[in-house]
Amino acid sequence: MILNLTKNIRIGEGVILSDIIGKAKGLMFCNRVENPLIFAFGKETYINLHMVFVFCAIDVILLDSNKTVVETRESLKPFHFFSSRKKARYVIEAEEGTIRKTGTEKGDKIKF
């Protein structure tokens, strides 16, 4: 379960990916996001995402080591790329509209 503690709202059920194969595949070949994916990295780093072979738009939430939102990106489209401006330790890839629906924003505290 992924919760926005600041807004006291559920973001969704989460699947944590920390292995190389899981991170590499991510949402490739998916037409929709059934459950948000949580990418866990060993340390905070700049994040580069690709939407190659992802067939639906998604929302992206980047968290630091304390699980505080440091950056968001709404409606990342298929076959586009994203490079973060802030370092993050966790990345949540969720269904398009999740950020708007939950009111998630920079500074919010997330729990999973």
Secondary structure, DSSP 8 states (H G I E B T S, - for coil): -EEETTTTEEEE--EEE-SHHHHHHTTTT-SS-SS-EEEEEEEEEEEEEE-TT--S-EEEEEE-TT-BEEEEEEEE-TT-EEEEEEEEEEEEEEETTHHHHHT--TT-BEE-
